[in-house]
């Protein structure tokens, strides 16, 4: 769903959106970024997250922080 949102809107969903479905997606992205930085993801999820962020790095202002491996 997040990838579909990015394709349709050209940006990551905002956790501050007034639209509840967009807000939920934004919260998921934010929470996932936090867990990645804290190194609290399982390895298989971490790998998927790294692939996701590499694919969509142009949409994240703080990308270096999240994909410096």
C-alpha positions in Angstrom: 0.0 0.0 0.0 2.8 2.4 0.8 4.4 1.8 -2.6 1.1 2.4 -4.4 0.7 5.6 -2.5 4.2 6.7 -3.5 3.6 5.8 -7.1 0.3 7.8 -7.2 1.5 10.8 -5.2 5.2 11.1 -5.7 6.0 11.3 -2.0 6.0 9.3 1.2 2.7 9.3 3.2 2.6 11.8 6.0 1.9 10.8 9.6 0.3 14.2 10.0 -2.2 13.8 7.2 -5.9 14.5 8.0 -6.8 11.5 5.9 -6.8 8.5 8.4 -5.6 6.0 5.8 -2.7 8.1 4.7 -1.9 8.9 8.3 -1.8 5.2 9.1 0.7 4.6 6.2 2.8 7.6 7.4 2.9 6.2 10.9 4.0 2.8 9.6 6.8 4.5 7.6 7.9 6.6 10.6 7.8 3.6 13.0 9.8 1.5 10.5 12.4 4.2 10.2 12.7 4.4 13.9 13.1 0.6 14.4 15.7 0.5 11.6 17.8 3.2 13.2 17.5 1.5 16.6 18.5 -1.8 15.0 15.4 -3.5 16.4 14.2 -5.2 13.2 14.4 -8.9 12.6 17.0 -9.6 9.8 14.5 -10.6 7.2 12.4 -7.5 7.8 15.5 -5.3 7.9 16.5 -6.6 4.5 13.1 -5.8 3.1 13.2 -2.3 4.6 16.6 -1.6 3.1 15.4 -2.7 -0.3 12.3 -0.5 0.1 14.3 2.6 1.2 16.8 2.1 -1.6 14.0 1.9 -4.1 12.3 5.1 -2.8 15.3 7.0 -1.5 14.5 10.1 -3.5 11.3 10.6 -1.4 13.1 10.7 1.9 14.8 13.9 3.1 16.8 12.0 5.8 17.7 9.0 3.6 21.4 8.9 4.5 20.4 8.3 8.1 18.3 5.3 7.2 20.3 3.5 4.5 23.9 4.0 5.6 24.8 0.4 5.8 
